[in-house]
């Protein structure tokens, strides 16, 4: 099963570090890095906000545990966001490219 994984990072340097490692380790076929994301969230009993960088990762469900382990080892947050959503369909050649890229 193919997945899209959302990961937020504290800054662009951290985001690129995580993205490069995921690609290098063949855990992701592609990682988009979107800068200047503003997040509002509950943290420690109150509403908080942060300027973050969003990673959009294209991969396979079977790689998710290793992706989470990699993110935790490189991330500055105590509880980093790593959420995976299933890809229910897509352009066949692109999906095959994901297969080839994460072997």
BELDA-V733622 format. One record per residue. N is the residue number from 0. PHI is phi in whole degrees, 0 to 359 (none if undefined). NEAR is the number of other ideal C-beta (glycine too) atoms within 10 Angstrom. D_FIRST is the distance of its C-alpha to the first C-alpha in Angstrom with 1 decimal. Layout:
BEGIN
n = [N	N]
phi = [PHI	PHI]
near = [NEAR	NEAR]
d_first = [D_FIRST	D_FIRST]
END
This chain:
BEGIN
n = [0	1	2	3	4	5	6	7	8	9	10	11	12	13	14	15	16	17	18	19	20	21	22	23	24	25	26	27	28	29	30	31	32	33	34	35	36	37	38	39	40	41	42	43	44	45	46	47	48	49	50	51	52	53	54	55	56	57	58	59	60	61	62	63	64	65	66	67	68	69	70	71	72	73	74	75	76	77	78	79	80	81	82	83	84	85	86	87	88	89	90	91	92	93	94	95	96	97	98	99	100	101	102]
phi = [none	274	222	249	242	260	226	259	232	290	200	294	299	296	299	293	300	295	301	298	293	297	291	302	277	58	268	222	276	206	228	270	244	252	275	62	266	258	246	242	198	276	212	53	81	215	283	231	213	202	271	227	241	258	259	244	253	254	203	234	304	296	266	301	299	291	297	300	299	296	300	301	285	249	271	274	281	294	230	289	284	218	233	246	240	288	267	272	180	173	292	312	299	292	296	295	297	301	306	293	282	254	288]
near = [10	19	20	15	24	13	24	21	26	15	13	13	10	19	24	15	14	26	22	12	17	26	16	10	13	14	24	26	21	17	21	11	14	12	12	9	13	8	12	8	11	8	11	6	6	6	8	11	10	13	11	23	21	17	24	15	25	21	25	21	13	10	21	17	10	14	23	16	11	19	22	12	9	17	20	9	14	7	8	17	17	19	10	19	10	10	17	7	8	11	8	8	7	13	15	10	14	18	11	9	16	20	6]
d_first = [0.0	3.8	6.5	10.3	12.5	16.2	18.8	22.6	25.2	28.9	29.9	29.0	30.0	27.6	24.7	25.4	25.7	22.3	20.7	22.6	21.7	17.9	18.4	21.0	18.9	16.0	13.7	13.2	13.7	15.7	17.4	19.7	22.7	24.5	27.9	30.3	28.1	30.2	28.7	30.6	29.6	31.1	32.1	34.6	36.0	36.6	35.1	34.4	33.3	32.2	31.7	28.3	26.0	22.4	19.6	16.6	13.9	11.1	8.8	5.7	5.6	7.7	10.1	10.9	13.9	15.4	15.0	16.8	19.4	20.1	20.5	22.9	24.9	25.6	25.8	29.1	28.1	28.7	25.6	23.2	20.7	17.1	14.9	11.2	10.2	7.1	7.4	8.5	9.9	11.7	14.2	13.2	15.1	13.6	10.0	11.7	13.5	10.7	10.0	13.8	14.3	12.4	13.8]
END
